[in-house]
Amino acid sequence: MIVQERVGAVMEEKEMLSKSKNGYLTGKGERASYGLYFVGQNIFYIFVYFYLSVYLLDAGIPAMTVTGILLAVKIWDAINDPIFGGLVDKIRFKKGVFLPWLRISLIFIPISTVLMFAIPSGLPAGAKVVWAVVTYMLWDTAYTICDVPIFGLVTTMTDVQRERTSLQSIGRVCAQVASLLIAVGVPSVREAIGGWLPTIFILAVAALITMVPICFKAKERIAPSKDSGDEGIGMKQMFSYLVHNKYLLIFYLALFISYAANVQSTIGLIFARNCLGNESMQSLLSLVGFVPAVVMGMFIPKLCKKFDKFMLFFWSVAACTVLGLLQYILGYHNLPVFLVTTILRGIPLGVYTVTMFMFTPDCAEYGHYKTGIRAPGITFALQTFSVKLMTAVATALGTFCLGLIGYAEGEGAVQAAGFADKLWLVYALVPTIGLLIAVPILWQYKLRDKDVQVMASCNAGEISREEAEEKLSGKF
């Protein structure tokens, strides 16, 4: 009994230490585990995003058919994301709101990813297409199971705005590191270790190892309140919540347009093969592009303490637009100049990629404040749906453009004369046009950090609605 009492006292003391006068704080171990999960998750995600279309083309599936496969799966995606978001908001596990889902994802993500890159070479063309569609649907579902909970987890780990921003920064920097590893490593080592399947199998094991710690380290401290309106959300309430959450819609419309146009990531390997001479040049491009982004991302937590994170995001988009136009004008034939413009573009790109998902929790707080409905599952389901849709559109747009300019499918196929110049036009201008369209849309987003903190305090019952209205910088 004495031992039990002492253990209980220690546990109670630790819980008290984790709570400051302004809210709950996280420990170093769980912050590290939160970041590590993003390493593993993004090994899977970036590999699929960067290389699935190239793999399907190498497998002998025509570019226009690949485009159809990628878009067809989004029909299923449109169905499963809101369904899963609703399940997260309704189902209450004994051991947490989001962590149980992350534990489930550890099984399905590795298996579905490996299957996608395991199309038997001897299959007829039609069977290859069926294999690609079915395995991609399985992966899409598995990714939903992990993506909604990992982003939603910050809302139950801590109720402190800066703490959430810090966690998200850690997650995004770790995601950048994973992106760098995949973008730089795969083109250089894929052929050396025997092709696509051995590559993804090794990466799947490594990714799984980094995703396990969060299941033991993370703590969900913020339990949903019984009167918050997050139980039994029907379709009508769900629709009302989304319609009235205007900043969620504005932000993700702009993000979708800018991100979906980023065909550089999806056709980069093909660009390296045909414009720069060999596949391994993609590793060099990724290195000079991602390193500035990763380094810049490390400073985001400090920058967010001095500047509003939305303004950092907005001006990073504007800078990427200007530098994209400059890169197109200067071209790719002078390799040193091309590498310099790639490095320069990587600096604002780092701010863009690290901060891009920091606004979903803000929109969740705003939606709760505006409608009285607490629906983090639905909010983060829209995020994961948007991410998967815009990456699929980016991949499909890339393969569609390849089809338009006459790309010959099959690994080692010889391209027609003049193909390289057409490919450069697609590679350089399409992403820049997307960013250019997104800038005026983003300017309509008015949520700022200080206002979100006021809304969060009101949603938590710490201040009244009247007090909140007085503290807000404007009408929302």
Wavefront OBJ file of the C-alpha trace (Angstrom):
o trace
v 0.000 0.000 0.000
v 2.835 2.399 0.892
v 4.538 1.680 -2.430
v 1.270 2.221 -4.300
v 0.685 5.497 -2.487
v 4.178 6.702 -3.364
v 3.740 5.725 -6.997
v 0.411 7.530 -7.057
v 1.973 10.617 -5.492
v 4.766 10.629 -8.065
v 2.290 10.291 -10.912
v 0.156 13.098 -9.507
v 3.238 15.301 -9.092
v 4.282 14.659 -12.718
v 0.792 15.571 -13.897
v 0.894 18.780 -11.851
v 4.318 19.662 -13.284
v 2.981 19.168 -16.814
v 0.362 21.847 -16.209
v 1.376 25.486 -16.139
v -0.838 28.289 -14.940
v -1.949 28.808 -18.549
v -2.580 25.201 -19.540
v -1.087 21.758 -20.130
v 2.469 21.348 -21.420
v 4.135 18.368 -23.086
v 7.315 16.537 -22.124
v 10.517 16.209 -24.148
v 9.999 12.501 -24.757
v 6.543 12.874 -26.215
v 7.583 15.871 -28.325
v 10.365 13.725 -29.774
v 7.991 10.826 -30.395
v 5.546 13.205 -32.114
v 8.297 14.289 -34.491
v 9.510 10.729 -35.091
v 6.036 9.652 -36.139
v 6.142 12.247 -38.913
v 9.458 10.841 -40.115
v 7.907 7.416 -40.644
v 4.590 8.684 -41.939
v 6.288 10.915 -44.481
v 8.645 8.202 -45.672
v 5.513 6.415 -46.857
v 3.751 9.545 -48.049
v 6.660 11.149 -49.936
v 7.634 7.876 -51.596
v 4.092 7.469 -52.914
v 3.755 11.156 -53.818
v 7.095 11.420 -55.633
v 7.389 8.020 -57.236
v 4.054 6.232 -57.658
v 3.352 7.766 -61.065
v 6.923 7.096 -62.220
v 6.636 3.491 -61.013
v 3.350 2.962 -62.851
v 4.832 4.460 -66.028
v 7.916 2.232 -65.650
v 5.564 -0.742 -65.203
v 4.287 -0.057 -68.734
v 0.983 1.690 -67.944
v 0.368 4.619 -70.377
v 0.496 8.183 -68.987
v -3.178 8.952 -69.622
v -4.204 5.671 -67.944
v -2.051 6.550 -64.928
v -3.850 9.897 -64.792
v -7.196 8.065 -64.733
v -6.043 5.698 -61.969
v -4.914 8.545 -59.735
v -8.132 10.506 -60.174
v -10.441 7.464 -59.886
v -9.125 6.629 -56.424
v -10.121 10.121 -55.282
v -13.772 9.108 -55.625
v -13.201 6.602 -52.823
v -11.151 9.195 -50.976
v -14.061 11.640 -51.104
v -16.152 8.997 -49.352
v -13.763 7.627 -46.730
v -12.350 10.884 -45.335
v -15.598 12.438 -44.019
v -16.742 9.002 -42.829
v -13.552 8.510 -40.867
v -13.611 12.086 -39.567
v -17.103 11.440 -38.221
v -15.949 8.166 -36.637
v -13.106 9.943 -34.839
v -15.559 12.479 -33.418
v -18.069 9.797 -32.337
v -16.017 6.783 -31.203
v -14.560 7.043 -27.708
v -11.825 4.542 -26.915
v -10.890 4.013 -23.280
v -7.249 4.880 -23.986
v -7.710 8.128 -25.870
v -9.356 9.892 -28.785
v -6.541 9.754 -31.358
v -3.785 7.427 -30.088
v -5.740 4.170 -30.611
v -6.122 5.033 -34.301
v -2.367 5.611 -34.598
v -1.729 2.157 -33.153
v -4.066 0.633 -35.736
v -2.267 2.467 -38.554
v 1.008 0.710 -37.702
v -0.384 -2.458 -39.272
v -2.027 -1.185 -42.430
v 0.319 1.560 -43.681
v 3.402 -0.654 -44.313
v 1.448 -3.523 -45.889
v -0.593 -1.371 -48.266
v 2.436 0.676 -49.357
v 4.532 -2.393 -50.216
v 1.641 -3.935 -52.174
v 1.340 -0.803 -54.329
v 4.883 -1.246 -55.594
v 4.655 -5.009 -56.111
v 2.811 -5.303 -59.453
v 3.982 -8.600 -61.039
v 5.752 -7.833 -64.323
v 4.068 -10.749 -66.094
v 0.500 -9.522 -65.552
v -1.572 -8.442 -68.568
v -2.000 -4.671 -68.982
v -5.587 -4.707 -67.696
v -4.646 -6.712 -64.588
v -1.865 -4.212 -63.817
v -4.404 -1.406 -63.863
v -6.733 -3.318 -61.510
v -3.828 -4.073 -59.151
v -2.850 -0.401 -59.122
v -6.395 0.817 -58.389
v -7.126 -1.698 -55.599
v -3.801 -1.296 -53.772
v -3.927 2.487 -54.087
v -7.414 2.475 -52.536
v -6.139 0.338 -49.658
v -3.213 2.698 -49.107
v -5.471 5.736 -49.250
v -7.690 4.273 -46.518
v -4.711 3.293 -44.367
v -3.228 6.763 -44.695
v -6.503 8.351 -43.580
v -6.399 6.229 -40.420
v -3.052 7.763 -39.442
v -3.257 11.272 -40.883
v -6.405 12.615 -39.205
v -5.368 11.430 -35.698
v -1.721 12.576 -35.799
v -2.713 16.152 -36.616
v -5.682 16.100 -34.260
v -3.518 14.760 -31.438
v -2.087 18.212 -30.664
v -5.551 19.370 -29.567
v -5.666 16.680 -26.853
v -1.973 16.795 -25.852
v -2.045 20.493 -24.898
v -4.384 23.466 -24.766
v -1.593 26.073 -25.030
v -1.431 27.774 -28.428
v 2.360 28.183 -28.481
v 2.809 24.600 -27.348
v 0.658 23.396 -30.227
v 2.646 25.543 -32.658
v 5.882 24.086 -31.286
v 4.632 20.518 -31.705
v 3.473 21.223 -35.234
v 6.827 22.803 -36.076
v 8.629 19.725 -34.792
v 6.340 17.535 -36.875
v 6.828 19.563 -40.042
v 10.626 19.743 -39.669
v 10.753 15.975 -39.183
v 8.502 15.574 -42.219
v 10.970 17.721 -44.158
v 13.842 15.507 -43.037
v 11.940 12.440 -44.263
v 11.210 14.206 -47.544
v 14.889 15.016 -47.937
v 15.921 11.419 -47.271
v 13.463 10.041 -49.819
v 14.023 12.707 -52.468
v 17.817 12.496 -52.268
v 18.255 8.808 -51.510
v 15.836 6.976 -53.773
v 17.092 8.137 -57.196
v 20.674 7.262 -56.238
v 20.139 3.847 -54.668
v 16.987 2.425 -56.315
v 18.796 0.584 -59.095
v 21.711 -0.378 -56.864
v 19.524 -2.432 -54.497
v 17.397 -4.134 -57.126
v 14.558 -1.822 -58.152
v 11.323 -0.461 -56.715
v 10.094 -3.338 -54.512
v 13.272 -3.914 -52.437
v 13.547 -0.142 -51.986
v 10.071 0.314 -50.539
v 10.357 -2.815 -48.385
v 13.496 -1.506 -46.656
v 11.965 1.943 -46.259
v 8.730 0.474 -44.838
v 10.638 -1.287 -42.059
v 12.611 1.862 -41.223
v 9.443 3.997 -41.232
v 7.577 1.584 -38.973
v 10.351 1.733 -36.364
v 10.053 5.525 -36.112
v 6.240 5.439 -35.819
v 6.092 3.122 -32.798
v 7.382 5.405 -29.950
v 4.412 7.785 -29.986
v 2.120 4.928 -28.964
v 3.952 4.740 -25.632
v 5.173 8.303 -25.062
v 2.299 10.619 -26.028
v -0.413 11.604 -23.528
v -3.896 12.844 -24.317
v -4.540 15.298 -21.481
v -7.448 17.281 -22.888
v -10.580 15.168 -22.759
v -13.554 16.332 -24.855
v -16.107 18.055 -22.660
v -19.489 16.405 -22.439
v -21.302 19.587 -23.388
v -19.047 20.549 -26.301
v -21.336 19.175 -28.928
v -18.803 16.725 -30.356
v -20.886 13.589 -29.796
v -23.524 12.431 -32.201
v -22.661 14.870 -34.982
v -25.057 14.291 -37.859
v -24.628 15.080 -41.534
v -26.633 18.290 -41.177
v -24.430 19.555 -38.326
v -21.317 18.460 -40.200
v -22.382 20.410 -43.278
v -23.321 23.462 -41.192
v -19.977 23.345 -39.399
v -18.005 23.258 -42.656
v -20.095 25.910 -44.408
v -19.721 28.364 -41.523
v -16.016 27.662 -41.081
v -15.082 30.091 -43.849
v -11.409 30.384 -42.982
v -10.973 26.627 -43.176
v -12.453 26.707 -46.685
v -10.476 29.779 -47.799
v -7.171 28.418 -46.585
v -7.574 24.980 -48.087
v -8.802 26.344 -51.405
v -5.611 28.404 -51.715
v -3.449 25.547 -50.454
v -5.088 23.114 -52.858
v -4.434 25.319 -55.898
v -0.801 26.010 -54.990
v 0.050 22.470 -53.927
v -1.843 20.632 -56.659
v 0.101 22.557 -59.300
v 3.436 21.404 -57.856
v 4.245 18.930 -60.628
v 7.983 19.372 -59.996
v 7.814 16.843 -57.184
v 5.955 14.233 -59.217
v 7.830 14.454 -62.534
v 11.221 15.394 -61.066
v 12.745 12.000 -61.807
v 11.600 12.194 -65.414
v 12.924 15.766 -65.675
v 16.324 14.602 -64.400
v 16.407 11.696 -66.860
v 15.501 13.766 -69.917
v 16.763 17.312 -69.211
v 19.764 16.839 -66.924
v 21.148 13.622 -68.382
v 20.517 10.945 -65.750
v 18.238 9.908 -62.899
v 20.771 10.545 -60.137
v 20.709 14.292 -60.902
v 17.348 14.334 -59.130
v 19.221 13.532 -55.921
v 21.362 16.645 -56.376
v 18.310 18.811 -57.127
v 16.518 17.472 -54.076
v 19.560 18.072 -51.900
v 20.061 21.711 -52.904
v 16.315 22.353 -52.740
v 15.460 20.577 -49.512
v 18.467 21.452 -47.340
v 17.636 25.202 -47.272
v 14.008 24.245 -46.620
v 14.915 21.967 -43.697
v 17.344 24.499 -42.208
v 14.796 27.289 -42.563
v 12.149 25.081 -40.995
v 14.211 24.743 -37.829
v 13.846 28.464 -37.201
v 10.060 28.473 -37.578
v 9.269 28.087 -33.826
v 11.423 31.146 -33.030
v 10.021 33.111 -35.968
v 6.473 32.292 -34.872
v 7.210 33.864 -31.484
v 8.098 37.158 -33.169
v 5.769 37.160 -36.167
v 2.243 35.945 -36.843
v 2.586 32.568 -38.542
v 0.069 33.390 -41.267
v 2.112 36.376 -42.444
v 5.178 34.118 -42.582
v 3.190 31.662 -44.674
v 1.719 34.302 -46.990
v 5.013 35.977 -47.815
v 6.705 32.621 -48.341
v 4.095 31.836 -51.017
v 4.680 35.229 -52.644
v 8.472 34.712 -52.611
v 8.154 31.224 -54.130
v 6.058 32.736 -56.926
v 8.642 35.404 -57.803
v 11.565 32.969 -57.642
v 9.654 30.447 -59.772
v 9.241 33.033 -62.533
v 12.925 33.931 -62.248
v 13.943 30.283 -62.549
v 11.848 29.806 -65.685
v 13.400 32.897 -67.327
v 16.969 31.779 -66.531
v 16.349 28.175 -67.662
v 18.090 24.918 -66.820
v 20.887 24.661 -69.427
v 23.355 26.564 -67.225
v 23.505 24.066 -64.362
v 25.230 26.300 -61.729
v 22.647 29.071 -62.281
v 19.826 26.534 -62.168
v 21.132 25.124 -58.873
v 21.436 28.622 -57.363
v 17.802 29.470 -58.199
v 16.756 26.107 -56.765
v 18.594 26.891 -53.512
v 17.036 30.355 -53.281
v 13.570 28.952 -53.891
v 14.165 26.380 -51.146
v 14.350 29.104 -48.475
v 10.718 30.348 -48.667
v 9.660 26.817 -49.591
v 10.878 25.730 -46.148
v 8.593 28.254 -44.468
v 5.693 27.197 -46.716
v 6.005 23.470 -46.060
v 6.621 23.725 -42.304
v 3.760 26.149 -41.605
v 1.160 24.870 -44.082
v -0.604 22.541 -41.625
v -0.396 24.836 -38.595
v -3.681 26.494 -39.499
v -6.011 23.492 -39.191
v -6.093 23.557 -35.355
v -6.747 27.304 -35.588
v -9.662 26.654 -37.947
v -10.942 23.954 -35.581
v -10.997 26.478 -32.728
v -12.669 29.046 -34.969
v -15.288 26.513 -36.102
v -16.059 25.601 -32.498
v -16.275 29.267 -31.542
v -18.442 30.177 -34.528
v -20.890 27.254 -34.521
v -20.689 25.809 -30.998
v -19.861 22.430 -32.575
v -16.605 20.831 -31.517
v -15.552 18.663 -34.463
v -11.760 18.253 -34.647
v -12.164 14.928 -36.447
v -14.139 16.544 -39.275
v -11.711 19.479 -39.468
v -8.642 17.280 -39.706
v -10.474 14.927 -42.067
v -10.846 17.885 -44.432
v -7.119 18.458 -44.083
v -6.155 14.874 -44.869
v -8.703 14.752 -47.705
v -7.308 17.990 -49.140
v -3.725 16.768 -48.846
v -4.461 13.464 -50.549
v -6.592 15.142 -53.203
v -4.059 17.836 -54.042
v -1.163 15.359 -54.143
v -3.225 13.078 -56.382
v -4.139 16.016 -58.618
v -0.485 17.115 -58.722
v 0.531 13.596 -59.724
v -2.336 13.274 -62.203
v -1.639 16.729 -63.627
v 1.988 15.779 -64.072
v 1.185 12.561 -65.923
v -1.541 14.322 -67.933
v 0.978 16.942 -69.074
v 3.431 14.163 -69.920
v 0.759 12.583 -72.081
v 0.070 15.916 -73.801
v 3.720 16.441 -74.714
v 4.123 12.883 -76.030
v 5.920 10.982 -73.251
v 6.770 7.374 -74.180
v 6.068 5.052 -71.224
v 8.290 2.184 -70.134
v 11.583 2.306 -68.243
v 14.392 3.168 -70.684
v 12.085 4.336 -73.485
v 13.549 6.872 -75.954
v 11.688 10.210 -76.128
v 10.973 12.201 -79.293
v 13.091 15.163 -80.390
v 12.165 18.419 -78.639
v 10.612 16.602 -75.671
v 13.084 18.119 -73.164
v 12.074 21.717 -73.934
v 8.374 20.873 -73.603
v 9.092 19.109 -70.313
v 10.903 22.204 -68.973
v 7.870 24.344 -69.781
v 5.663 22.042 -67.696
v 8.236 21.603 -64.903
v 8.884 25.314 -64.361
v 5.671 27.163 -65.229
v 2.810 24.987 -63.938
v 3.820 25.270 -60.208
v 4.408 29.016 -60.560
v 0.969 29.586 -62.080
v -0.625 27.690 -59.174
v 1.144 29.882 -56.616
v 0.184 33.026 -58.518
v -3.516 32.092 -58.337
v -3.289 31.204 -54.635
v -1.862 34.540 -53.433
v -5.052 36.700 -53.690
v -7.172 33.892 -52.196
v -4.857 33.587 -49.199
v -5.153 37.315 -48.502
v -8.814 36.730 -47.535
v -7.714 34.605 -44.545
v -8.056 36.837 -41.445
v -7.400 34.510 -38.474
v -4.366 35.543 -36.431
v -2.607 33.798 -33.548
v -3.772 36.167 -30.803
v -7.412 35.835 -31.887
v -7.226 32.048 -32.015
v -5.886 31.984 -28.447
v -8.878 34.067 -27.313
v -11.270 31.698 -29.096
v -9.572 28.679 -27.541
v -9.949 30.208 -24.067
v -13.628 30.846 -24.729
v -14.169 27.338 -26.112
v -12.538 25.890 -22.981
v -14.857 27.931 -20.743
v -12.024 30.003 -19.284
v -13.608 33.282 -20.409
v -17.139 34.236 -21.395
v -18.348 34.904 -24.913
v -18.691 38.593 -24.072
v -15.110 38.767 -22.796
v -13.905 37.018 -25.933
v -15.703 39.477 -28.223
v -14.009 42.372 -26.428
v -10.546 40.839 -26.808
v -10.813 39.853 -30.473
v -9.173 42.181 -32.992
v -12.251 42.235 -35.226
v -15.534 40.538 -36.081
v -15.293 36.866 -37.006
l 1 2 3 4 5 6 7 8 9 10 11 12 13 14 15 16 17 18 19 20 21 22 23 24 25 26 27 28 29 30 31 32 33 34 35 36 37 38 39 40 41 42 43 44 45 46 47 48 49 50 51 52 53 54 55 56 57 58 59 60 61 62 63 64 65 66 67 68 69 70 71 72 73 74 75 76 77 78 79 80 81 82 83 84 85 86 87 88 89 90 91 92 93 94 95 96 97 98 99 100 101 102 103 104 105 106 107 108 109 110 111 112 113 114 115 116 117 118 119 120 121 122 123 124 125 126 127 128 129 130 131 132 133 134 135 136 137 138 139 140 141 142 143 144 145 146 147 148 149 150 151 152 153 154 155 156 157 158 159 160 161 162 163 164 165 166 167 168 169 170 171 172 173 174 175 176 177 178 179 180 181 182 183 184 185 186 187 188 189 190 191 192 193 194 195 196 197 198 199 200 201 202 203 204 205 206 207 208 209 210 211 212 213 214 215 216 217 218 219 220 221 222 223 224 225 226 227 228 229 230 231 232 233 234 235 236 237 238 239 240 241 242 243 244 245 246 247 248 249 250 251 252 253 254 255 256 257 258 259 260 261 262 263 264 265 266 267 268 269 270 271 272 273 274 275 276 277 278 279 280 281 282 283 284 285 286 287 288 289 290 291 292 293 294 295 296 297 298 299 300 301 302 303 304 305 306 307 308 309 310 311 312 313 314 315 316 317 318 319 320 321 322 323 324 325 326 327 328 329 330 331 332 333 334 335 336 337 338 339 340 341 342 343 344 345 346 347 348 349 350 351 352 353 354 355 356 357 358 359 360 361 362 363 364 365 366 367 368 369 370 371 372 373 374 375 376 377 378 379 380 381 382 383 384 385 386 387 388 389 390 391 392 393 394 395 396 397 398 399 400 401 402 403 404 405 406 407 408 409 410 411 412 413 414 415 416 417 418 419 420 421 422 423 424 425 426 427 428 429 430 431 432 433 434 435 436 437 438 439 440 441 442 443 444 445 446 447 448 449 450 451 452 453 454 455 456 457 458 459 460 461 462 463 464 465 466 467 468 469 470 471 472 473 474 475 476
